[in-house]
Amino acid sequence: LGGAAWVLAGEPGKRGETVLGAVYPNPATNALRIDVAVETSTDLRIAVYDLLGRLVAEVYRGPLTGARTFEIDTAGWAPGTYVVELQSTDGREATRVTIVR
């Protein structure tokens, strides 16, 4: 993959979900893909922010089980760097992506 990946794991010794994610391509032009896989059902939020912390897109919010790919149309976004944030009951992880023209 030509993008960033993250793992959020449950607390040691407890049965918890594992959230695996990948964001690609990076840099992106007209579309961005986010792959997410969860071991057990979990409440999940995926959001994209600009570098000033303003919400650009809330990609997903709700329960998720299994694997899913989210595709975001970035054609109308200004070129620059954005932060993709994944939040679950196990924590929060963020990665930067760049939009180019």
C-alpha positions as CSV (number, residue, x, y, z in Angstrom):
1,L,0.0,0.0,0.0
2,G,1.2,3.5,-0.7
3,G,-0.5,5.0,2.4
4,A,-0.5,5.1,6.1
5,A,-1.8,2.3,8.4
6,W,-2.7,2.1,12.0
7,V,-3.8,-0.4,14.6
8,L,-5.9,0.2,17.7
9,A,-5.9,-2.8,20.1
10,G,-8.0,-3.6,23.1
11,E,-6.6,-3.5,26.6
12,P,-4.2,-6.3,27.5
13,G,-6.0,-9.2,29.2
14,K,-9.4,-8.0,28.0
15,R,-11.3,-9.2,25.0
16,G,-11.5,-6.1,22.9
17,E,-11.8,-5.2,19.3
18,T,-8.8,-4.6,17.1
19,V,-9.2,-1.9,14.5
20,L,-7.0,-2.1,11.4
21,G,-6.9,0.7,8.9
22,A,-5.1,1.9,5.9
23,V,-5.5,5.2,4.1
24,Y,-4.5,5.4,0.4
25,P,-3.4,6.6,-2.0
26,N,-1.1,9.2,-0.4
27,P,-0.8,11.6,-2.0
28,A,-4.3,11.5,-3.5
29,T,-5.9,13.5,-6.2
30,N,-9.7,13.0,-6.7
31,A,-10.4,10.1,-4.2
32,L,-9.2,8.8,-0.9
33,R,-9.8,5.3,0.4
34,I,-9.9,4.1,4.0
35,D,-9.9,0.4,4.7
36,V,-11.1,-0.6,8.2
37,A,-11.4,-4.1,9.7
38,V,-12.7,-4.7,13.2
39,E,-12.4,-8.0,15.1
40,T,-15.6,-7.5,17.2
41,S,-18.4,-5.0,16.8
42,T,-17.4,-1.5,17.9
43,D,-18.6,2.0,17.7
44,L,-16.4,3.8,15.2
45,R,-15.9,7.3,13.9
46,I,-13.8,8.3,10.9
47,A,-13.3,12.0,10.2
48,V,-11.1,14.2,8.1
49,Y,-9.8,17.6,9.4
50,D,-7.8,20.4,7.8
51,L,-4.6,21.5,9.6
52,L,-6.5,24.2,11.4
53,G,-8.6,21.5,13.1
54,R,-11.8,22.2,11.1
55,L,-13.9,19.2,10.2
56,V,-13.8,18.6,6.4
57,A,-15.7,15.4,6.3
58,E,-17.3,12.9,8.7
59,V,-16.8,9.7,6.8
60,Y,-18.5,7.3,9.2
61,R,-20.1,7.2,12.6
62,G,-21.7,4.2,14.1
63,P,-21.3,0.5,14.8
64,L,-19.1,-1.5,12.6
65,T,-18.3,-5.2,12.4
66,G,-16.0,-6.9,9.9
67,A,-14.2,-5.1,7.0
68,R,-15.2,-2.2,5.0
69,T,-13.7,0.3,2.5
70,F,-14.8,3.9,2.6
71,E,-14.2,6.0,-0.5
72,I,-14.1,9.8,-0.2
73,D,-14.5,12.2,-3.1
74,T,-11.7,14.7,-2.7
75,A,-12.1,16.5,-6.1
76,G,-13.5,19.6,-4.4
77,W,-10.9,19.8,-1.7
78,A,-8.1,22.4,-1.8
79,P,-4.6,21.0,-2.3
80,G,-2.8,20.5,1.0
81,T,-2.4,18.3,4.0
82,Y,-5.4,16.8,5.9
83,V,-5.7,14.6,9.0
84,V,-7.7,11.4,8.9
85,E,-8.8,10.4,12.4
86,L,-10.1,7.0,13.4
87,Q,-11.8,6.8,16.8
88,S,-13.1,3.7,18.6
89,T,-13.6,2.6,22.2
90,D,-10.0,1.5,22.1
91,G,-8.6,4.9,21.4
92,R,-7.9,7.3,18.7
93,E,-5.3,7.3,15.9
94,A,-4.6,9.9,13.2
95,T,-2.6,10.0,10.0
96,R,-1.8,12.8,7.5
97,V,-2.7,12.7,3.9
98,T,-1.9,15.0,1.1
99,I,-4.2,16.2,-1.7
100,V,-2.5,17.2,-4.9
101,R,-3.7,18.5,-8.3
